[in-house]
Amino acid sequence: QVQLAESGGGLVQAGGSLRLSCSASGSNIRIRAMGWYRQAPGKQRELVAQINSGDSTYYSASVKGRFTISRDNAKNTVHLQMNSLKPEDTGVYYCRVLTITPPDEFWGQGTQVTVSS
């Protein structure tokens, strides 16, 4: 079993920055990918960014160039640096971890990000 601990959400003005972190803990963790999803009020949860075991990354078009995802393999931690934030970035951000053995996925509890105009 994998436990995820998220941190870093909050309230920020448009144009500001926030940094989200998610740490995975558990026995004999082998992680394939770590990523961040967000869910805005009344909308479906969407993938924002993901980083894979080979450090390849994916960004949604709406955040590319503004957000940066990084990973500390030694600490099983993923960070999401969010710059030039916009009101439409508002939502609950969830960390998701994909493990290799057994092949499974785990979700964090979510952290609120609110960007005021």
N, C-alpha and C positions, 0 to 999 in steps of 0.2 A: 504494500500500500504506500502511496505517495501523498504527502501533505504539502500544500502550497501556502505560502504566506506572502501576501501582497502588501505593498506600501507605496505612498507617494502621491495619492490623489489629493484633490483640493479645489479651491476656488482661485481663479486667476483672471486677470483682464485680457482682453483680446490683444494679441501680439506678445504675450508673455510666454513663459516656459514652465514645464513641469517634467519631473523625472519619475517614472514608475519603476518599481522593482518587484521581482517575484522570485522567491527562493523555494526550491524543492528539497524535501527531506524524506528519508525513509531508508530501508535496508536494501543494499545492493542495487541502487538505482542505475539504470542505463538509459539515458535520454536520447531520443532520436531528434526531437524538435521541440522548440519552445516558442510560444507566440502570444500575441495580444489580440483580443477581440473587443469590440465595444457594442453597446446597445443603447441607442437613443430612445427617448420616450416614444412609444407607439411604432417603433421600427424593429426590424429583425436584427438579431445579433450578426455582426459582420467582422470578417478578418481584417485587422489593421496592419499587422506586420508579423512575420515569422522568421526565425533563424533555425537552420538545420544543423545537423551534426558536423557537416563539412563547412560550416559558416556561410553557406549560401543564404541569401535573404530574399524575402518577398515583402513588398509594400503595396498597399492599395493605392490606386491612383490619387485618391483624395489627400493622402498624407505624404506621398513621395516628395522628397526634397525638404520636408519640414521635420519629419520624425526619423530617428535613428534607433535601430534595435541592436543590442549587443549582448554578449553572453560570456559569463565567467564559468568555464567548465569545472574548474576546481571546486567552486562553491555551488554548483548547480543553480546558478542565478541568471536571470535574464533582466535586462534593463530596457526601458523605452524612453529615450530622450525626446521630448515633444517641444518643439520651438515654433514660433510664429503661430501660436494657437488662435483658433477661430471659434466663434460661438457654435458653429456646426460640429465642432469636435466634442461638444458636451455629451456626456453619457456615462454609463457604468462600464468600466474597463475590466475585462476578465483575462486572467492568465490561463493559458492552456499548455499542458505538457504531454507530449507523446513519448511513450516508453517503448523500448525494444523488447525486453523480456520481463514479464509477458507483454505482448503487444496490447497497449491499452492507452487510454487518455484520461487526464485528470484536469479538473477545473478549480481555479481559485474562487473565493467568495465574492470577488468584485470590489472595485474601488471607484468612488464617484469622482468624475472630473467635470467641473463646471467652468465654462468660459463666458465671462460677461462682456457685453458689447460696450 
